[in-house]
């Protein structure tokens, strides 16, 4: 299945990393500054991507504290029919935590040019550097 995936190793425990993933305030520090999210199963989320003049919306599909956060991900007012899925997983490793960021479900968005959307997300994953921003936020919080 086509996916966009990135990982980073952070020198902090999953519990420490999770503190920046378990709330709207924590997520705003590294994920998206104007993110609105109801952090419970079925809760909604949304944020505005100014460079694309695009709202991203969805719901919280799964939360496992200190292990994973799964969101549906939908570009409003586009030719998407169905959302993709965004997953963050945390894995304890010697000396810290491996965090993986993954988008999947591109063939199911309901448009024939889904491969172009997947390529755009590959580029965006590197440009937005979410995991590097998470690592920096954990490092600054952990050092304080």
MIVO-346494 format. One record per residue (C-alpha): x, y, z; residue in one letter. Coordinates in steps of 0.2 Angstrom, whole numbers, plus 2048, in hexadecimal, padded with zeros to 3 digits. Each point is the difference from the previous one (the first is absolute). Layout:
! residues N
xx:yy:zz:rokol
X:Y:Z:A
...
***
This chain:
! residues 144
xx:yy:zz:rokol
800:800:800:X
807:811:7FC:X
805:80A:80F:X
80A:80F:805:X
80A:7FD:80F:X
80E:808:80A:X
808:7FB:811:X
80B:809:80D:X
809:7FA:810:X
7FE:80B:80F:X
80A:7FF:810:X
7F1:800:80B:X
7F4:7F3:807:X
7EF:7FD:7F7:X
7F8:808:80F:X
80A:810:7FD:X
7FC:800:7ED:X
7EE:7FC:803:X
7FE:810:80A:X
802:80A:7F0:X
7F3:7F5:7F7:X
7F3:7FD:80D:X
7F8:812:7FF:X
7FB:80E:7F5:X
80D:80B:809:X
80E:7F3:7FE:X
7FC:7FD:7EE:X
800:813:7FC:X
812:801:806:X
806:7F6:7F1:X
7F2:7F9:7F5:X
7F6:80F:7FB:X
7FE:811:80A:X
7EE:802:7FC:X
7FB:7EE:802:X
7EF:7FD:808:X
7FE:7EE:806:X
7F4:7F7:80C:X
80C:7F3:807:X
7F3:7F2:802:X
7FB:7F2:7F5:X
7F5:807:7F3:X
805:812:804:X
802:80C:7F2:X
810:809:7FA:X
804:80E:7F4:X
80D:80C:7FB:X
804:80C:7F2:X
80E:7FE:7F4:X
803:811:7FA:X
80D:7FC:7F2:X
7F2:7F5:7F8:X
7F1:80B:805:X
7F9:7EF:807:X
7F7:7FA:80F:X
805:7EF:806:X
7F2:7F7:80A:X
7FD:7EF:808:X
7FD:7F6:80F:X
80A:7F7:80E:X
7FF:7EE:7FA:X
80A:7F8:80E:X
80B:806:80F:X
80B:7F4:80A:X
809:80A:80D:X
813:800:7FE:X
7FE:7F5:7F1:X
7F6:808:7F2:X
7F4:80D:7F9:X
7F6:7FD:7F0:X
7F6:80D:7F7:X
7F6:800:7F0:X
806:80E:7F4:X
7F6:809:7F3:X
803:80F:7F5:X
7F0:80A:800:X
7F9:807:7F0:X
80B:7F5:7F5:X
7FC:7F1:7F5:X
803:7F4:80E:X
7F1:7F5:804:X
808:7F7:80F:X
80D:804:80C:X
812:7F8:802:X
807:7FB:811:X
80D:809:80A:X
809:7F5:80E:X
80D:804:80C:X
808:7F1:809:X
80C:801:80F:X
80B:7F1:803:X
80C:7FF:80F:X
812:7FD:7FB:X
810:7FF:80A:X
803:812:805:X
7EF:808:7FA:X
7F2:7FE:7F4:X
7FE:7FD:7EE:X
7F1:80B:7F9:X
7F9:7FB:7EF:X
7F5:80C:7F6:X
7F6:7F7:7F2:X
7F3:805:7F4:X
7F6:7F2:7F7:X
7F1:7FC:7F6:X
804:80B:7F1:X
7F8:7F4:7F3:X
7EF:802:80A:X
7FE:813:7FF:X
7F5:7FD:7F1:X
80A:809:7F2:X
809:7F9:7F1:X
80F:80A:803:X
803:7FA:812:X
813:7FD:7FC:X
803:812:7FD:X
7F8:804:811:X
80B:7F3:808:X
810:808:7F8:X
7FA:811:806:X
7FF:7F8:812:X
812:7F9:7FE:X
806:811:7FC:X
7F6:808:80E:X
806:7F3:80D:X
812:806:7FD:X
7FB:813:7FE:X
7F6:800:810:X
80C:7F5:80A:X
7F3:7FC:80D:X
80B:7F4:809:X
80F:80B:801:X
7F5:80D:808:X
7F9:7F3:80C:X
812:7FC:805:X
805:812:802:X
7F0:803:80B:X
804:7F1:80B:X
812:805:801:X
7FC:811:806:X
7F2:7FA:80C:X
80B:7F2:806:X
80F:80C:803:X
7F5:80C:80A:X
***
